[in-house]
């Protein structure tokens, strides 16, 4: 019985140490230097399943852009409001027709980079949401952008 208790305690300590180590590693990931627009578009998704985008993405990564009817400034103000309402998400850039945010996953705190590009001619907002580290994200980026899209579309008459 004591041996089982020691093994359980040892596994618990090992698990806690692994969680803390992984959390520190995830939170220390530097912001990519290549974020932003390139040739008028957001960067393409890498060939990994931890990215979704509305342009320059593989078929399993592709999502529809956000449509708007008013001015770009009105759409941007509404999007900023929605982004600020997302849990563990911080707006980090607001430039002309571009917004960027960092979103942290619950628990370990992996950082995802979320970007938006406004195309006022087409009246759409393109986005890209990608994990900084790893290969898989358990669908977190897609779920986040689906939640954002739902919030955007929920009051379509307000735009």
N, C-alpha and C positions, 0 to 999 in steps of 0.2 A: 504494500500500500504506500509506504514512504517513497519507494522507488518510483512509483507511478506519479506521486505528487511532485517529486523532483523533476521528472521528465516533463510533466505538464507545466511546471513553473519555468523550466528552462526554455520550452517552446514558446511560452508567453513572452518571456524576456527577449528571445530571439525575434519573434514576430514584431514586438514593439520597436526594437532597434531597427529592423528592416523598414518599418513604416516611417520612422523618423528619418532614416537615411534617404529613403525614396522621396519623402516630402521635401527635405532640404535640397536634394538634387533637382527636383521639379521646379521649385521656387527660384532657384538660382539660374535658370536658363536665360541667357541674354536675349534681349529683343533683337530679332533679325534686322540686319541693316538694309535689306532689300525690299522692305515693305513700301507700299505706295503704288503709284501708277507708272506703268512703263508702256510707252507707245499708245497712250490713251486708254489703257485697260489695266485691270488688276492683274497681278501675277497669276500664271496658271497654277492649278493644283499640282502637287507632286504626285507621282504614281503610287500613292499609298491611300488606304481607306480612311485616313483621319483628316480629310479636307472635303468641304463642299463649296461650290461656287455657282454663279449664274452665267459665267462665261469662261472659256478656256479651261474646261474641266472634262474629265472622262464621263462616260454615260452614267456610271453609278454615283458620280460626285455632283452631277448637275441638278440644280434647283431653279425654279423660275424667279426672275427679278421682281422687285416690288414696283407696282405701277402707281403713278400719282397723276392728279389732274390740275392742281393749282400751280403755284410758282415753285421753283427750286428752293427758295428760302423757306417757304411754308412747309414743304416736304422735309427739309433738313431739320427744322425746328421740331416737327412731330417725331422724326426718327431719333433725334437726340433724347427726347422725352422717353421714348420706348427703351432705348439702349440704357439710359440711366436707371430704368425700372427693372432691368434684368439682374438677377442675383449675382453677386461676386463679379460684377463687370464695371470697368473703369474706362471712361472716354480718355484717350491719350492724344488724339490729333483731330483738329477741326480746321481744314484748309479748303478754301474755295469749294470745289465740288467733290470733296473727299472727307471721310471720317474714318477714324481708327479707334479700336477699343481693345482692351485686354480682358479676357474672361478667365476666371480660375474655376477649376472643377472642385466640387466639395471634397472634403477629406484631405487627400494628398496635396491638392492645389496645383495640378498641372496648369500651365498657362496656354491659352488658345488666343491666337491673333485674329481679330474680326475687323474686316475692312469694308467700306462702302464707297462706291463711285456713282455720282449722279450724272445721268445722261438726260439733260433737259430737252434735247431735240426729240428723243424717243419717249420722254416722260416716264423713265424707269430708273430704279436704283439697283445697280449691280452690287453683289456682295461676295465675299470670300471669307470663310472661317476655317482656320487650320491649326492643328496642334503644333506646338513648338518642338516637342520631343516625341520620340517613339514612332510607332507605325500604326497602331490601332487606338481607337478612342471610344470603343463600345457604343458608337453612334451619338456621342455627346454633341459634336459640332452640328450634325443634321438636326438633332432634337432642338438645340438652341435656336437655329435659324428657322425651324418650323414654328417654334413658339413666337419668335419675333414676327414672322410672316402672319401668323394668326392674329397677333396684336395689331399689326399694321392694317390687316383687312377687316378687323372687327368694327372699325368706325370709318369705313370707306367714305361715307358721306361727309365726314369732318375734314376731308382733305380737299 
